[in-house]
Amino acid sequence: MALTLKPIKPKRISDQVFDQLRELIFRGQMKPGEKIMTERELSEILQVSRTSVRDAINKLVVMGLLEQKQGQGTFVRSLDSLEKNPLAAALEAQDASLEDLLEVRMGLECNAAALAAQRAVDEDIHFLEKSIQEMRDEVESGRLGTEADVSFHMAISFAAKNPVQVYIMKNFYDFLFLSIRENLAQLYEGRTNIDEIIKQHTEILNQIRNHDPQHAYDAMRRHINYVLDFVKGIKPF
């Protein structure tokens, strides 16, 4: 049988820098509004040329993940600037409700949890465990815990090993936790709710760690249904 094979192309250094920085942003390790290291510092740490770092940063700026401020440096794009979020523009045009968003999230994330249970490696489990602990720490310090919540769900997207899933969920959460955070914040303000969410996250993690796709799917479905039931009690949206 004739096979069609293509030559293997080495990955450009700037693309490797881009991949690392993008993952740090997507995982929430580089926070919105946070100033990133200078080109010189990044080139020294990564042991690459400043040109490769500059090319990677420029690409991230074009994607809307970073923004450059004259005389100040380069920053992770703030969630307060949604004009580059394609999901935001689409949903605003459709006048989508919070319930609409959560129904879509149900399909995306239940499937992601099942895939994560099949594909997760030790590094993925580590990030999931870390995000749950960060949520506990945020709550104990008097914060809402929403950033750690986002990190948990983004970690599941990464564990699913599907780049489209990661990209969609990043844009989804940028919109969800800014545009409608006034409604969603009520969920996080009750300590009973927070404790239940952490419990649900832990169950999802356990099923992914056990590599049990069906139970991971079910655990995520229960979690999103919990949020959806809460939201249905908030009027008006």
Backbone bond lengths (Angstrom), bond angles and torsions (degrees), N, CA, C in turn:
res aa  C-N    CA-C-N  psi(-1)  N-CA   C-N-CA  omega(-1)  CA-C   N-CA-C  phi
1 M - - - 1.464 - - 1.524 109.24 -
2 A 1.325 116.66 131.54 1.457 120.88 -179.82 1.529 109.62 -76.51
3 L 1.301 115.60 131.78 1.456 121.55 -179.91 1.519 109.52 -109.37
4 T 1.309 116.00 140.44 1.460 121.24 175.78 1.522 108.61 -99.83
5 L 1.310 115.85 107.11 1.459 121.39 -178.78 1.514 109.73 -114.20
6 K 1.313 115.76 145.99 1.455 120.96 179.75 1.526 109.41 -116.55
7 P 1.319 116.78 145.45 1.468 119.62 178.64 1.522 111.15 -59.17
8 I 1.320 116.30 143.65 1.457 121.66 177.34 1.522 108.71 -78.90
9 K 1.317 115.96 124.96 1.454 120.11 179.91 1.529 109.70 -101.26
10 P 1.325 116.89 126.44 1.466 118.75 177.79 1.525 110.52 -63.88
11 K 1.330 116.85 143.11 1.456 120.42 -177.99 1.521 109.84 -79.83
12 R 1.314 115.71 132.55 1.458 120.93 -179.97 1.518 110.42 -60.86
13 I 1.359 115.59 147.30 1.459 120.73 179.19 1.528 110.74 -59.31
14 S 1.329 116.63 -42.49 1.470 119.71 -178.81 1.523 111.19 -62.67
15 D 1.335 117.63 -33.53 1.461 120.73 178.28 1.529 111.01 -68.63
16 Q 1.322 116.64 -35.27 1.463 120.15 177.54 1.524 110.84 -68.46
17 V 1.342 116.26 -39.09 1.469 120.14 175.37 1.529 109.51 -63.45
18 F 1.318 116.31 -44.75 1.465 122.15 178.10 1.526 110.87 -56.52
19 D 1.333 117.03 -47.07 1.465 121.17 -178.49 1.526 111.11 -59.54
20 Q 1.340 116.70 -43.00 1.463 119.82 -178.40 1.522 111.90 -66.40
21 L 1.332 116.35 -45.89 1.461 119.56 -179.09 1.521 111.31 -66.44
22 R 1.328 116.96 -41.39 1.461 120.16 179.08 1.527 110.89 -61.45
23 E 1.324 116.95 -41.79 1.467 119.07 -179.90 1.518 111.25 -64.46
24 L 1.337 117.63 -39.41 1.466 120.45 177.88 1.524 111.08 -61.32
25 I 1.330 116.45 -37.96 1.470 120.88 178.56 1.520 110.24 -70.74
26 F 1.317 116.77 -47.42 1.458 120.62 -178.06 1.526 112.10 -63.74
27 R 1.316 116.65 -35.52 1.466 119.73 -179.95 1.527 112.11 -79.09
28 G 1.312 117.25 -8.61 1.456 120.43 179.80 1.507 113.89 83.65
29 Q 1.349 117.54 10.72 1.457 119.67 177.60 1.521 111.20 -77.01
30 M 1.323 116.43 -23.82 1.460 122.36 168.88 1.523 105.89 -111.03
31 K 1.322 116.12 113.47 1.465 121.95 -169.02 1.529 112.25 -85.17
32 P 1.342 117.27 152.85 1.464 120.92 174.23 1.525 110.99 -54.71
33 G 1.333 116.11 132.76 1.454 120.95 -179.09 1.512 114.27 87.36
34 E 1.328 117.98 -9.38 1.464 121.65 -177.61 1.526 110.84 -79.25
35 K 1.318 115.82 135.65 1.460 121.09 177.44 1.527 109.07 -78.52
36 I 1.324 116.70 131.14 1.460 119.88 179.70 1.532 109.68 -88.79
37 M 1.312 117.13 168.15 1.451 121.83 178.67 1.525 111.04 -64.14
38 T 1.298 115.61 159.54 1.459 120.13 179.09 1.529 110.13 -71.37
39 E 1.333 115.61 164.65 1.463 120.17 177.21 1.527 110.62 -56.15
40 R 1.324 116.10 -42.84 1.466 119.83 -179.02 1.519 111.39 -62.33
41 E 1.336 116.31 -45.12 1.467 119.50 -179.20 1.530 111.06 -64.62
42 L 1.326 116.78 -42.91 1.463 120.26 179.51 1.520 111.42 -65.00
43 S 1.326 116.66 -40.30 1.468 119.33 -179.17 1.526 111.05 -65.56
44 E 1.341 116.69 -34.80 1.462 120.21 178.67 1.525 111.33 -70.40
45 I 1.334 116.24 -43.13 1.468 119.91 -178.73 1.526 110.99 -68.17
46 L 1.324 116.84 -43.30 1.460 122.06 -177.25 1.528 112.71 -84.00
47 Q 1.343 115.12 -11.57 1.468 121.25 179.90 1.535 111.28 58.53
48 V 1.302 114.05 48.11 1.467 121.32 176.06 1.528 107.70 -132.57
49 S 1.325 116.43 172.11 1.455 120.30 -179.84 1.528 111.26 -73.76
50 R 1.326 115.72 156.76 1.455 120.02 177.20 1.524 110.98 -66.12
51 T 1.325 115.99 -28.36 1.464 119.77 177.38 1.528 110.96 -62.91
52 S 1.350 116.34 -41.81 1.471 120.28 178.90 1.524 110.58 -64.70
53 V 1.337 115.95 -40.06 1.466 120.20 178.26 1.526 110.07 -65.42
54 R 1.327 116.41 -43.62 1.470 120.84 -179.23 1.526 111.06 -61.80
55 D 1.320 116.16 -42.34 1.466 119.89 179.51 1.526 110.86 -62.45
56 A 1.339 116.46 -41.80 1.461 120.66 179.78 1.525 111.04 -65.49
57 I 1.325 116.60 -43.13 1.469 120.76 179.52 1.521 110.70 -63.65
58 N 1.318 116.64 -43.01 1.464 119.94 179.18 1.521 111.58 -59.74
59 K 1.319 115.81 -39.73 1.459 120.57 178.73 1.525 110.85 -64.36
60 L 1.333 116.98 -40.32 1.461 121.45 179.30 1.524 111.27 -69.34
61 V 1.329 116.40 -31.95 1.472 120.39 176.03 1.524 109.71 -66.78
62 V 1.329 116.37 -44.87 1.461 120.74 179.32 1.527 110.82 -60.92
63 M 1.334 116.50 -37.72 1.465 121.00 178.92 1.521 112.35 -72.11
64 G 1.335 117.31 -13.71 1.458 120.32 -179.13 1.512 113.54 87.23
65 L 1.327 117.90 11.99 1.466 120.79 179.45 1.525 111.79 -87.80
66 L 1.328 116.57 -27.99 1.457 121.95 175.97 1.521 108.75 -123.35
67 E 1.319 115.39 157.57 1.465 120.22 174.14 1.526 108.25 -138.23
68 Q 1.320 116.03 141.04 1.458 122.00 -179.07 1.519 109.68 -104.42
69 K 1.343 115.78 130.40 1.455 121.62 -179.66 1.518 108.57 -113.37
70 Q 1.299 115.80 124.97 1.458 121.78 -175.45 1.523 111.41 -55.34
71 G 1.339 115.51 123.91 1.451 120.75 177.10 1.510 115.09 77.24
72 Q 1.348 117.66 -2.78 1.467 120.34 -178.03 1.525 113.43 -114.36
73 G 1.320 116.96 -35.35 1.453 120.01 -178.91 1.514 111.89 127.88
74 T 1.325 114.99 -162.74 1.466 121.60 -178.21 1.520 109.06 -112.57
75 F 1.328 116.50 135.20 1.452 122.54 -174.00 1.526 110.60 -127.91
76 V 1.332 115.28 151.59 1.456 120.17 170.02 1.523 106.64 -66.11
77 R 1.313 116.45 131.79 1.459 120.13 -175.93 1.516 111.92 -54.66
78 S 1.314 115.59 129.85 1.452 121.47 178.82 1.513 110.55 -71.45
79 L 1.314 116.25 145.99 1.455 120.55 177.14 1.525 112.00 -68.90
80 D 1.332 116.53 -10.04 1.462 119.23 178.79 1.516 112.38 -76.30
81 S 1.346 117.52 -9.88 1.465 119.60 178.18 1.513 108.86 -111.69
82 L 1.323 115.40 94.54 1.470 120.95 -173.94 1.525 113.40 -98.10
83 E 1.343 116.03 1.74 1.456 116.67 -172.96 1.523 112.34 -64.04
84 K 1.351 117.89 -19.46 1.459 120.02 -179.20 1.527 112.08 -96.85
85 N 1.305 116.86 1.46 1.458 120.13 -179.44 1.526 108.99 -85.51
86 P 1.331 118.44 109.79 1.469 120.31 -176.25 1.524 112.51 -64.19
87 L 1.327 117.09 -31.64 1.458 120.22 179.55 1.529 110.29 -67.31
88 A 1.326 116.36 -39.30 1.455 120.02 -179.37 1.521 111.25 -60.28
89 A 1.326 115.85 -46.48 1.460 119.72 -179.06 1.527 111.53 -62.37
90 A 1.333 115.99 -41.88 1.464 120.15 -178.75 1.524 111.30 -66.27
91 L 1.327 116.80 -43.39 1.457 119.95 -175.96 1.524 112.11 -73.48
92 E 1.326 116.60 -34.71 1.457 118.81 177.01 1.523 110.81 -64.28
93 A 1.329 115.77 -36.96 1.465 119.91 178.82 1.524 111.44 -67.24
94 Q 1.324 116.51 -30.58 1.466 120.98 -178.60 1.526 113.01 -92.53
95 D 1.336 116.77 -3.31 1.463 121.30 -178.67 1.534 110.74 54.51
96 A 1.336 115.38 48.36 1.469 120.95 -177.08 1.525 111.05 -72.25
97 S 1.323 115.58 143.04 1.460 121.54 177.62 1.521 110.14 -92.67
98 L 1.324 115.84 168.17 1.454 120.91 176.78 1.528 110.69 -63.19
99 E 1.311 117.22 -35.14 1.470 120.30 176.45 1.526 110.62 -64.04
100 D 1.318 117.13 -39.99 1.462 120.62 177.56 1.528 110.43 -58.23
101 L 1.327 115.24 -45.04 1.462 119.73 -178.84 1.521 111.79 -64.09
102 L 1.303 116.46 -42.12 1.462 119.98 -178.21 1.521 111.93 -68.61
103 E 1.325 117.20 -32.56 1.463 119.40 176.09 1.530 110.96 -64.93
104 V 1.333 116.58 -39.29 1.468 120.48 176.30 1.523 109.86 -67.55
105 R 1.323 115.05 -41.53 1.468 119.75 178.66 1.529 110.89 -59.72
106 M 1.316 116.65 -34.62 1.462 120.76 178.67 1.530 110.41 -55.98
107 G 1.330 116.16 -49.89 1.456 119.25 -178.59 1.509 112.46 -66.17
108 L 1.337 116.82 -45.09 1.459 120.69 -177.17 1.526 112.51 -64.58
109 E 1.318 115.79 -46.29 1.459 118.33 -169.64 1.521 113.73 -85.68
110 C 1.307 117.77 -28.84 1.469 118.40 174.88 1.530 109.29 -64.50
111 N 1.312 115.33 -42.93 1.454 120.15 178.00 1.531 110.69 -64.62
112 A 1.336 116.37 -41.49 1.467 120.45 179.14 1.520 111.20 -62.26
113 A 1.332 117.23 -39.85 1.462 120.44 179.52 1.528 111.00 -64.29
114 A 1.325 116.19 -40.54 1.468 119.86 178.25 1.524 110.84 -64.44
115 L 1.335 116.67 -42.89 1.464 120.06 178.35 1.520 111.13 -66.17
116 A 1.328 116.05 -38.99 1.466 119.94 178.71 1.527 110.90 -61.94
117 A 1.320 116.26 -37.66 1.473 119.70 178.66 1.525 110.79 -63.84
118 Q 1.303 117.17 -28.71 1.463 120.89 178.66 1.527 112.17 -83.19
119 R 1.336 117.19 -32.89 1.457 120.47 -166.45 1.524 116.00 -115.36
120 A 1.324 117.94 -9.17 1.466 120.23 -174.00 1.523 111.78 -62.53
121 V 1.338 115.14 140.27 1.458 122.05 174.46 1.527 107.90 -111.75
122 D 1.325 116.32 178.33 1.466 120.70 -175.78 1.528 112.05 -56.86
123 E 1.330 117.23 -38.38 1.463 120.33 -179.66 1.521 110.75 -62.41
124 D 1.324 116.97 -39.58 1.467 120.79 178.94 1.528 110.99 -64.31
125 I 1.314 115.96 -43.64 1.470 120.02 178.32 1.521 110.04 -61.04
126 H 1.320 116.39 -39.77 1.468 120.96 179.10 1.526 110.64 -59.70
127 F 1.323 117.84 -46.52 1.460 121.02 -178.97 1.528 111.22 -65.18
128 L 1.318 117.45 -37.28 1.463 120.37 177.83 1.529 110.84 -65.37
129 E 1.320 116.30 -44.85 1.467 120.45 178.06 1.529 110.44 -62.00
130 K 1.329 115.92 -42.46 1.465 121.05 -178.68 1.525 111.31 -62.50
131 S 1.327 117.31 -42.04 1.464 120.41 -177.71 1.528 111.32 -67.61
132 I 1.330 117.13 -35.93 1.473 119.52 177.23 1.524 110.43 -65.69
133 Q 1.335 116.67 -42.06 1.466 119.89 178.38 1.518 110.88 -66.19
134 E 1.331 116.81 -38.28 1.467 119.96 177.76 1.523 111.13 -63.92
135 M 1.322 116.81 -36.09 1.462 119.66 178.27 1.527 110.04 -65.81
136 R 1.320 116.29 -41.95 1.474 119.43 175.92 1.524 110.64 -59.45
137 D 1.336 115.84 -45.33 1.466 120.49 -177.77 1.524 110.91 -64.65
138 E 1.327 117.21 -41.21 1.463 120.77 179.84 1.524 110.60 -62.05
139 V 1.316 115.77 -44.07 1.468 120.06 -178.59 1.529 110.40 -65.43
140 E 1.327 116.57 -42.21 1.461 120.29 -179.54 1.531 111.71 -64.79
141 S 1.338 117.02 -28.01 1.458 120.71 -179.75 1.526 112.23 -87.91
142 G 1.340 116.31 3.38 1.456 120.48 175.98 1.504 115.55 93.92
143 R 1.352 117.51 3.30 1.462 120.43 177.19 1.529 109.77 -90.41
144 L 1.327 115.97 171.55 1.465 120.01 -175.00 1.526 113.46 -76.68
145 G 1.315 117.29 -30.63 1.465 119.48 -178.58 1.511 113.89 89.68
146 T 1.340 117.23 10.92 1.468 119.33 -176.63 1.521 112.70 -69.76
147 E 1.346 117.73 -36.34 1.464 119.75 -179.27 1.522 110.85 -63.21
148 A 1.321 116.74 -42.69 1.463 120.31 179.39 1.522 110.63 -68.55
149 D 1.326 116.34 -31.78 1.466 120.49 176.39 1.529 109.68 -62.85
150 V 1.327 116.24 -46.48 1.459 120.56 177.44 1.525 110.60 -60.18
151 S 1.333 116.74 -43.46 1.466 120.78 -179.66 1.523 111.40 -59.62
152 F 1.330 116.94 -37.56 1.461 120.97 179.24 1.524 110.87 -62.89
153 H 1.323 115.98 -48.64 1.465 119.71 -177.54 1.532 111.66 -70.34
154 M 1.332 116.94 -33.62 1.457 119.17 174.70 1.525 110.94 -67.34
155 A 1.331 117.13 -35.20 1.466 120.65 178.06 1.528 110.74 -64.16
156 I 1.324 117.05 -34.06 1.467 120.28 175.74 1.522 110.23 -66.75
157 S 1.330 116.50 -40.89 1.463 119.89 177.83 1.521 110.73 -60.04
158 F 1.335 116.98 -43.19 1.466 120.26 177.35 1.518 111.02 -63.88
159 A 1.324 116.78 -40.01 1.464 120.56 -178.92 1.520 111.50 -66.56
160 A 1.319 117.37 -24.14 1.465 120.79 178.37 1.525 111.88 -72.41
161 K 1.352 116.38 -13.90 1.480 122.53 175.90 1.532 111.65 59.96
162 N 1.313 115.96 39.76 1.464 120.77 178.40 1.525 108.00 -129.30
163 P 1.342 118.24 108.69 1.466 120.42 -175.63 1.527 113.76 -62.88
164 V 1.319 117.51 -29.24 1.466 120.36 177.75 1.529 109.93 -67.18
165 Q 1.329 115.91 -42.05 1.471 121.48 177.03 1.526 110.16 -58.17
166 V 1.321 116.97 -45.44 1.458 121.35 -179.11 1.521 111.01 -61.04
167 Y 1.320 116.46 -46.76 1.467 120.78 -177.53 1.530 111.25 -64.78
168 I 1.323 116.81 -44.49 1.463 120.75 -179.30 1.527 110.37 -63.51
169 M 1.335 116.39 -44.95 1.456 118.82 -176.95 1.521 112.08 -68.94
170 K 1.328 117.91 -33.30 1.462 120.06 176.75 1.525 109.83 -60.39
171 N 1.321 117.24 -49.50 1.456 120.52 178.81 1.524 111.71 -65.42
172 F 1.326 116.16 -36.38 1.459 121.23 179.69 1.525 110.18 -61.35
173 Y 1.336 116.79 -48.77 1.460 119.76 -176.66 1.513 112.54 -72.43
174 D 1.332 117.83 -32.86 1.463 119.26 174.04 1.524 109.95 -56.47
175 F 1.322 115.97 -43.42 1.466 120.26 -179.32 1.524 111.29 -74.05
176 L 1.326 116.48 -46.26 1.462 121.11 -174.95 1.518 112.43 -59.91
177 F 1.339 116.50 -43.70 1.460 119.08 -173.01 1.523 113.83 -91.76
178 L 1.322 118.11 2.95 1.459 119.83 171.80 1.521 110.45 -112.93
179 S 1.317 115.58 -60.03 1.454 120.38 -171.63 1.522 112.81 -61.09
180 I 1.329 117.17 -33.85 1.460 118.80 -175.94 1.525 111.75 -126.40
181 R 1.344 116.54 26.38 1.459 118.68 -176.18 1.532 112.30 -69.14
182 E 1.365 116.29 -21.45 1.461 117.22 177.90 1.523 111.37 -61.62
183 N 1.348 115.91 -39.83 1.460 119.78 177.41 1.526 110.59 -74.00
184 L 1.327 115.17 -46.60 1.457 119.20 -174.95 1.521 112.19 -67.17
185 A 1.337 116.74 -29.68 1.460 120.64 -178.05 1.526 111.52 -58.67
186 Q 1.329 117.53 -30.53 1.466 120.15 -179.77 1.528 111.16 -60.94
187 L 1.317 116.51 -30.28 1.463 120.13 178.16 1.512 110.86 -65.07
188 Y 1.336 116.54 -37.27 1.462 121.03 -174.25 1.522 113.27 -86.95
189 E 1.339 116.02 -12.18 1.453 118.53 -176.89 1.525 112.64 -78.68
190 G 1.329 117.55 -18.05 1.463 120.31 178.45 1.521 110.62 -93.02
191 R 1.337 117.35 124.04 1.463 120.42 -176.71 1.529 111.64 -62.25
192 T 1.332 116.79 -34.25 1.467 119.43 177.68 1.516 110.80 -62.00
193 N 1.335 115.93 -41.74 1.466 120.09 177.87 1.524 111.38 -62.64
194 I 1.333 115.77 -45.03 1.468 120.12 -178.89 1.524 110.61 -61.50
195 D 1.313 116.91 -45.28 1.468 120.72 179.51 1.529 110.56 -60.09
196 E 1.319 116.43 -39.73 1.468 120.40 -179.94 1.531 110.43 -68.56
197 I 1.319 117.10 -40.66 1.460 120.38 178.94 1.528 110.91 -63.14
198 I 1.320 116.90 -43.67 1.471 120.35 177.81 1.526 110.25 -62.06
199 K 1.324 116.49 -40.19 1.465 120.87 176.92 1.529 110.65 -61.42
200 Q 1.324 116.05 -43.08 1.468 120.38 179.88 1.528 111.11 -67.20
201 H 1.334 117.28 -41.19 1.463 120.47 176.49 1.524 110.79 -59.58
202 T 1.318 115.72 -41.59 1.468 120.24 -179.34 1.520 111.07 -63.84
203 E 1.313 116.76 -38.67 1.469 120.49 178.14 1.531 110.88 -66.28
204 I 1.322 116.38 -41.77 1.468 119.96 176.62 1.525 109.96 -60.56
205 L 1.328 116.23 -46.04 1.467 120.68 177.81 1.520 111.33 -57.75
206 N 1.324 116.89 -45.37 1.466 120.41 -178.25 1.528 111.61 -60.02
207 Q 1.323 116.86 -40.48 1.470 119.97 -179.13 1.530 111.41 -71.13
208 I 1.337 116.13 -34.50 1.469 119.22 175.44 1.517 109.84 -68.62
209 R 1.319 116.32 -42.50 1.472 120.42 178.16 1.527 111.16 -62.02
210 N 1.332 116.28 -34.42 1.469 121.09 178.89 1.529 112.32 -79.96
211 H 1.343 116.57 -4.02 1.469 122.15 -178.53 1.530 111.40 56.45
212 D 1.349 113.42 47.14 1.464 121.25 -179.71 1.526 108.96 -113.91
213 P 1.337 118.68 91.68 1.462 121.49 -174.21 1.526 114.40 -58.32
214 Q 1.333 117.50 -43.98 1.462 119.64 -176.21 1.520 111.67 -66.04
215 H 1.329 116.84 -44.04 1.459 119.11 179.94 1.525 111.71 -71.26
216 A 1.328 117.34 -30.87 1.463 120.27 175.01 1.531 109.73 -65.71
217 Y 1.322 115.90 -43.23 1.471 121.93 176.79 1.529 109.93 -58.63
218 D 1.327 116.80 -47.83 1.466 121.64 -177.84 1.530 111.46 -65.01
219 A 1.345 116.55 -39.74 1.463 120.64 -179.53 1.528 110.65 -64.99
220 M 1.314 116.36 -39.83 1.466 119.83 177.98 1.524 109.98 -68.72
221 R 1.308 117.62 -39.97 1.467 120.38 179.08 1.525 110.49 -60.79
222 R 1.332 118.04 -43.04 1.468 121.17 178.26 1.528 110.59 -62.68
223 H 1.323 115.63 -39.11 1.470 119.84 -179.21 1.525 111.59 -64.43
224 I 1.315 117.20 -48.73 1.464 119.96 -177.88 1.528 110.54 -70.28
225 N 1.319 117.95 -33.56 1.469 120.37 174.89 1.531 110.92 -62.86
226 Y 1.335 116.01 -35.91 1.471 120.70 177.59 1.528 110.10 -61.44
227 V 1.339 115.92 -46.02 1.459 120.64 178.56 1.529 110.41 -66.23
228 L 1.326 116.05 -42.34 1.461 120.65 -179.26 1.528 111.23 -62.49
229 D 1.330 117.31 -42.97 1.465 120.70 178.42 1.524 110.95 -62.47
230 F 1.336 116.10 -38.13 1.464 119.42 178.26 1.515 110.90 -64.87
231 V 1.329 115.43 -45.85 1.461 121.38 -177.26 1.521 111.35 -62.87
232 K 1.327 117.43 -35.63 1.464 120.25 -179.43 1.513 112.29 -63.27
233 G 1.328 115.99 -19.09 1.459 120.28 178.13 1.505 113.48 -88.29
234 I 1.346 117.30 -3.02 1.451 121.59 179.36 1.523 109.08 -97.83
235 K 1.321 116.90 116.53 1.476 121.47 178.73 1.539 108.76 -133.71
236 P 1.311 118.04 138.23 1.456 126.35 -6.06 1.515 110.15 -82.67
237 F 1.332 118.08 170.10 1.455 121.33 178.53 1.515 108.77 -78.63
